Amino acid sequence: MTAQDSKPASKSSKLAGDSQHEELILVLDFGGQTAQLIARRVRDQNVFCQLVRHDLPLERIRELNPKGLILSGGPASVYEAGAPRVDPGLFELGIPILGICYGMQLACHVLGGAVQPGTKRQFGRTSCQITNADPLFDSLPQSFTVWMSHGDQVQDTAGLFVQLMDTDSCPFAAFKHRSKPIYGLQFHPEVTHTEHGGQLLSNFVKKVCGCRGTWKISSLIERE
């Protein structure tokens, strides 16, 4: 990981309601080292983004009225005792959700799919191929390099998800739920080692979540 990737993003000490920000993306933090970086990458798309704890109550999320949610990566396994969880009702809100690494595995696990240890731990750059077209991949090449850092991976989606990307050793490098606006990425689009990661996150917040990208960082600085 580069020094640029590890530099924390600035964040407000208070959650901002939709009265202040018409378009809000929430990043739920599961303890990943790059959770704040996800928020910064979304803000780079001129979309306001707030990093919040993973167990933020469902009612509070409804009050904030986000356009979409991103579930960050984290060091845990979904089958570990005490592994961070979310209210299952999160996946019934009807808003787009993007799970990254642990966030992807958690979404799959909660919704009825299987997560198992991979044949080998993946860490580093990996070639990844798009297997099914989706607005998430608009303007992206068919194959590009991504940054992986995981031991567990989605093995069986029980027919609930459509495979969107794969690698030689990871059959579900990306997926989408068949009936809900829920996506998962096994790799990390927020780090600079992933090619086109910024475009991918832009596609999620603008093409999938419908954000227009009219927010400016100067408005946050003025408010603070």
C-alpha positions in Angstrom: 0.0 0.0 0.0 1.3 3.4 -0.9 1.7 6.4 1.5 -1.0 8.1 -0.5 -3.4 5.2 0.3 -2.6 5.1 4.0 -3.2 8.8 4.6 -6.4 9.2 6.5 -9.2 11.2 5.0 -10.6 14.2 7.0 -14.1 13.6 8.3 -16.7 15.6 10.2 -17.2 14.7 13.8 -21.0 14.8 13.4 -23.2 12.9 11.0 -24.8 15.2 8.5 -28.5 14.7 7.7 -30.0 15.0 4.2 -31.1 18.5 5.0 -27.5 19.6 4.7 -26.5 17.1 2.0 -29.0 16.1 -0.6 -26.8 13.3 -1.8 -25.1 11.2 0.9 -23.2 7.9 0.8 -22.4 6.1 4.0 -19.3 3.9 4.5 -19.8 1.3 7.2 -16.5 0.7 8.9 -15.6 -3.0 9.6 -12.1 -2.3 10.8 -10.3 -2.3 7.4 -7.2 -0.2 7.1 -8.5 1.6 4.0 -12.1 2.4 5.2 -11.3 6.1 5.4 -9.7 5.9 2.0 -13.0 4.7 0.5 -14.8 7.8 1.9 -12.1 10.0 0.3 -12.4 8.3 -3.1 -16.2 8.9 -3.0 -15.7 12.5 -2.1 -13.3 12.8 -5.1 -16.4 12.2 -7.2 -18.0 15.3 -5.7 -20.4 13.2 -3.7 -20.6 13.7 0.1 -19.5 10.6 2.0 -19.5 9.9 5.8 -17.6 7.1 7.5 -19.7 5.6 10.3 -19.5 2.6 12.7 -20.7 -0.7 11.2 -23.4 -1.1 13.8 -25.1 2.2 13.3 -28.8 1.6 14.1 -31.0 0.9 11.1 -33.4 3.7 12.2 -30.5 6.2 12.2 -29.5 5.1 8.7 -33.1 5.7 7.6 -33.1 9.1 9.1 -29.9 10.0 7.3 -31.5 8.9 4.0 -28.4 7.9 2.1 -28.4 7.4 -1.6 -26.3 4.3 -1.1 -24.1 2.3 1.4 -20.6 0.9 1.1 -19.5 -1.9 3.5 -15.8 -1.7 4.0 -13.3 -4.5 4.3 -12.0 -5.8 7.6 -9.7 -8.4 9.2 -12.4 -10.8 10.5 -14.0 -13.9 9.1 -17.8 -13.9 8.9 -17.8 -17.3 10.8 -15.7 -16.1 13.7 -17.3 -15.6 17.1 -17.7 -11.9 17.6 -17.2 -11.0 14.0 -18.8 -7.6 13.2 -22.3 -7.9 11.9 -25.1 -5.6 10.6 -28.8 -5.5 11.1 -30.2 -7.8 8.3 -32.8 -5.2 7.7 -30.0 -3.1 6.0 -30.4 -5.3 2.9 -34.1 -4.6 2.8 -33.8 -0.8 2.6 -34.0 -0.9 -1.2 -31.0 1.4 -1.7 -27.8 0.3 -3.5 -25.2 -1.4 -1.4 -21.6 -2.2 -2.3 -19.7 -4.7 -0.2 -15.9 -4.6 -0.4 -13.9 -7.7 0.6 -15.2 -8.5 4.1 -18.3 -6.4 3.3 -18.9 -8.6 0.2 -18.5 -11.8 2.3 -20.8 -10.5 5.0 -23.6 -9.5 2.5 -23.3 -13.0 0.9 -23.4 -14.7 4.3 -26.4 -12.7 5.6 -28.4 -13.2 2.4 -27.9 -17.0 2.4 -24.7 -17.7 0.4 -21.6 -19.5 1.5 -18.2 -18.1 2.4 -15.3 -20.4 2.7 -11.5 -20.3 2.9 -10.0 -19.9 -0.5 -7.6 -22.5 -2.0 -4.9 -20.0 -1.2 -4.7 -16.6 0.4 -4.6 -13.8 -2.2 -2.5 -10.8 -1.5 -1.3 -8.4 -4.1 -2.0 -7.5 -7.7 -4.3 -9.9 -9.7 -5.7 -9.9 -13.2 -9.5 -9.8 -13.1 -11.9 -10.2 -15.9 -15.5 -8.9 -16.4 -17.8 -11.9 -17.1 -21.1 -10.0 -17.3 -21.8 -6.4 -18.3 -23.2 -4.0 -15.7 -23.4 -0.2 -15.3 -20.8 -0.7 -12.5 -18.2 -1.4 -15.2 -19.1 1.4 -17.7 -16.0 2.7 -19.4 -13.8 0.0 -17.9 -11.8 -2.5 -20.0 -12.7 -6.2 -20.1 -9.7 -7.1 -18.0 -7.6 -5.1 -15.6 -5.4 -5.4 -12.5 -6.9 -5.3 -9.1 -5.5 -5.4 -5.5 -6.6 -8.5 -3.5 -6.1 -9.0 0.3 -8.2 -11.9 1.6 -8.2 -15.5 2.8 -11.9 -16.3 2.7 -14.0 -15.8 -0.4 -17.5 -16.3 -1.7 -17.7 -19.9 -3.0 -21.4 -20.6 -3.4 -24.1 -17.9 -3.9 -27.0 -20.4 -3.9 -28.2 -18.8 -7.1 -28.9 -15.5 -5.3 -26.1 -13.6 -7.1 -24.9 -13.1 -10.6 -21.1 -13.4 -11.2 -19.8 -10.2 -12.6 -16.0 -10.8 -12.5 -13.6 -13.6 -11.8 -9.9 -14.4 -11.5 -8.0 -17.6 -11.9 -8.5 -18.6 -8.3 -11.6 -16.5 -7.3 -14.8 -17.3 -9.1 -16.8 -14.5 -7.6 -14.4 -11.5 -7.7 -17.5 -9.4 -8.2 -21.2 -10.1 -8.0 -24.7 -8.6 -8.0 -27.8 -9.8 -6.3 -30.4 -11.1 -8.8 -33.3 -9.0 -7.4 -31.8 -6.4 -5.1 -29.3 -3.5 -5.8 -26.6 -5.2 -3.8 -23.1 -5.6 -5.2 -19.9 -7.2 -3.9 -16.2 -6.8 -4.8 -13.6 -9.1 -3.4 -10.9 -6.7 -4.4 -10.2 -3.1 -3.1 -11.1 -0.4 -5.6 -10.1 2.3 -3.2 -6.3 1.7 -3.4 -4.2 3.0 -6.2 -2.9 -0.5 -7.0 -6.4 -1.3 -8.5 -6.6 0.0 -12.0 -9.7 2.1 -12.8 -10.8 1.9 -9.1 -11.8 5.5 -9.1 -14.0 5.0 -12.2 -15.5 1.9 -10.6 -16.5 3.8 -7.5 -17.7 6.7 -9.6 -20.0 4.3 -11.5 -21.4 3.0 -8.3 -22.2 6.3 -6.7 -23.4 8.0 -9.9 -24.8 5.3 -12.2 -26.0 2.8 -9.6 -26.9 5.2 -6.7 -28.0 8.1 -9.0 -25.8 10.8 -7.4 -25.2 13.8 -9.6 -21.8 14.8 -8.1 -22.5 18.4 -7.3 -21.0 18.5 -3.8 -17.7 20.4 -3.2 -15.2 19.8 -0.5 -15.1 23.6 0.1 -18.7 23.4 1.6 -17.4 20.9 4.3 -14.4 23.2 5.1 -16.7 26.2 5.4 -19.1 24.3 7.7 -16.3 23.0 9.9 
